[in-house]
Amino acid sequence: MGIVLGLIVFVLLPAALSWGICSGMRVLSPASSRRRRVAIAAACAGFLPILVPLLSVLDVEFPEGLIAIVAILLAGALMALLVGLPVAIRATRRDFPA
């Protein structure tokens, strides 16, 4: 069960967020460039799912808390690069004017 939950949180949720944000920005902000939409969607897809764990770790003492914060932010950056970026690029491949 833990593997399924990890797969959902670390792969499916960022992919869905990235796809949705890219598609929504294409409709709501058609003047924005493809590069800007991809960057914003990938960053949001990587860092929104780790927001709750990050907020819970902010309560820990200094040395252990700092290590945990860096580890969580690194996991978010990896999610953004490995999952959010390819999905955002794929979502904007055939852009059309809204």
Secondary structure as UniProt FT lines:
FT   HELIX           2..7
FT   HELIX           8..12
FT   HELIX           13..28
FT   TURN            30..31
FT   HELIX           34..47
FT   TURN            49..50
FT   HELIX           51..57
FT   TURN            58..59
FT   HELIX           62..79
FT   HELIX           80..84
FT   HELIX           85..91
FT   TURN            92..94
//
